[in-house]
């Protein structure tokens, strides 16, 4: 099955305040943010691994950053 989506790119910088404020929700409805964010930088990616979905609010904020980056490239 094909799904239209934004291609993955590791060239887009996520502002530190946005990164620290992102939240995910698991199947049980529990939310959590990333760990190991120090001075707006992700020190370790282990807290981003697993089966979680961004909350709608975090997904909207991240979509704005990615959308702006795509407009700048085009």
C-alpha positions in Angstrom: 0.0 0.0 0.0 1.4 3.4 -0.9 0.9 6.5 1.3 1.7 10.0 0.3 4.1 11.5 2.8 6.9 13.9 3.3 10.2 12.3 2.4 12.6 11.7 5.3 15.4 14.3 5.3 18.0 14.8 8.0 18.9 18.3 6.7 16.1 20.1 8.5 17.1 21.6 11.9 14.4 21.4 14.5 14.5 24.4 16.9 15.6 23.3 20.4 12.5 24.7 22.1 10.3 22.7 19.8 12.3 19.5 20.2 12.1 19.7 24.0 8.3 20.4 23.8 7.4 17.5 21.5 5.1 14.9 23.0 4.2 11.3 22.1 1.3 9.1 23.1 1.4 5.3 23.4 -1.4 2.9 22.9 -2.6 3.3 26.5 -2.9 7.0 26.0 0.1 8.0 28.2 2.1 10.9 26.9 5.8 11.6 27.2 8.4 13.9 25.8 11.9 13.2 24.7 14.6 12.6 27.3 18.2 13.7 27.0 17.5 17.1 25.6 20.2 19.4 26.9 20.3 23.1 25.9 18.0 22.4 22.9 20.1 19.5 21.6 19.3 15.8 21.6 22.1 14.1 23.4 20.9 10.5 22.9 18.2 9.2 20.5 17.2 6.2 22.7 14.1 8.1 24.0 12.8 8.5 20.5 12.8 4.7 19.8 9.7 2.7 20.2 6.1 2.6 19.0 4.6 6.0 19.8 2.7 8.6 17.9 3.2 12.3 18.0 0.3 14.0 19.7 -1.8 16.1 17.2 -0.4 19.3 18.6 3.2 18.2 18.3 2.6 16.8 14.8 1.1 20.2 13.7 4.2 22.1 15.1 6.6 19.7 13.4 4.7 19.9 10.1 5.1 23.7 10.2 8.9 23.4 10.5 9.1 20.8 7.8 6.7 22.7 5.5 8.8 25.9 5.9 12.0 23.9 5.1 10.4 22.4 2.0 9.3 25.8 0.7 12.8 27.2 1.2 14.3 24.4 -0.9 11.7 24.6 -3.7 
